[in-house]
């Protein structure tokens, strides 16, 4: 159990790649239509983006909860992923794919180290 922080961070990283692959490569047309529908019901691009991030966090919640059979771990994983996504979008612009993944992994690992210890 000492490496649970590492396993959660790995599963969360895999979940992020899975989300990207499913939404942009497999369900691309549906995803674009859904985005258009959400944009029509909101009042700004910010609101549309936040709804997207909340839905992505929901996806991570489901994946991580199923893998660990623990909804508490799923909620924590979804929450930290959401916070990192919002934080780096607001404060860090022009981040490449590798930097994006590394930032997530480092911060999410540190978060779960604080919770589960080394």
N, C-alpha and C positions, 0 to 999 in steps of 0.2 A: 504493500500500500504506500510505501514511501515515494514511489514514482507516479502516483496518481496525477499530480500536477502536470507531469510530462505527457502522460497519456491523454489527458483532457485537451491539452494544447495541440497535440498531434491530431486528435479526432476533430477538433474545431478547425484546424487548417485543412484537413481533408474535406470537411463539410463545406468550407468556403469554396474550394476547388469544385466540388460536386455542384454546389449552387450555381456557380459561374457557368459550368459546362451545361447543366440542365437548362438554365434560363436563356443563355445566349446562343447555344448551339442546337439544342433539342427542341425547346419550346419557344424559339425566337419570335415567331409570328404572334403566338398567344401573349407573350410577355410585352410586346410592343402595343398590342391592342389593350391589354390590361393597363399599361402605363398611360395610354391615351384616355381611357375611361377615368382613371384616377385623376389625371390632370384636369379633366372637364369638371370634376366634382369639387376640386380644391380651388383656392383663391390665389395660389402662388406656386412658383416652381419649388420654393423651399418646402411647402407643405407636401407637395408630390414626392419630393426627395425623402423627406422624413417618413412618409408612409411606406415608401420602398424599403428604407432601412429597417423599419419596424417589421415588415413582412419578411425580410431577410433574417432578422433576429428570430422570428417565429420558426423559420425553416431550421435554423441552427438549434433552437430549443428542441424541436422534434427529433432531429438526427442524434444529438448528444444524449438526450433523455433515453432514446431507444438503445443506443450503444452501451450506456452505463446503467440502464434500467433504474435511473434515478432522476426524477424531474427537478430536484434541487440543483444538481450539477448542470442540467440543461438550462435552467433559468440563469444561473451564474454565467455560464458560457455565452448565452445569448446576450445577456446584459453587458458583459465586458466587450464582446465583439461589436455591439451597437455603439458603445462609448468610444471605442478606438476608431470605428468608421466615421462617426460624427466628428470626433476630435481631429483626425488627420485631414478630413475634407475641409474643415473650417480653418485650421491653422497651417497645414502643410499642402501647398499646391504643387502640381507637376511631378507627382511621385510615380516612378516606374513600377512595373509589376513585381519585380524582385524586391524592391524596397518596400512596397506595400505589404507583401507576404511576410518579409522579415520583421517589419514593425509590428504587425499583428502578433506574430509568434513570440517575439520578445516580451511585449507588454502582457499578452495573455498568459505566458509562462510565469512571469513575475507575479501577476495577479493570483494565479492558482498556487504558486509557491507560498505566498502570504497566507492563503487560506488553509492549505493542506500541509504546509511545512516542507522542509527538505528531508 
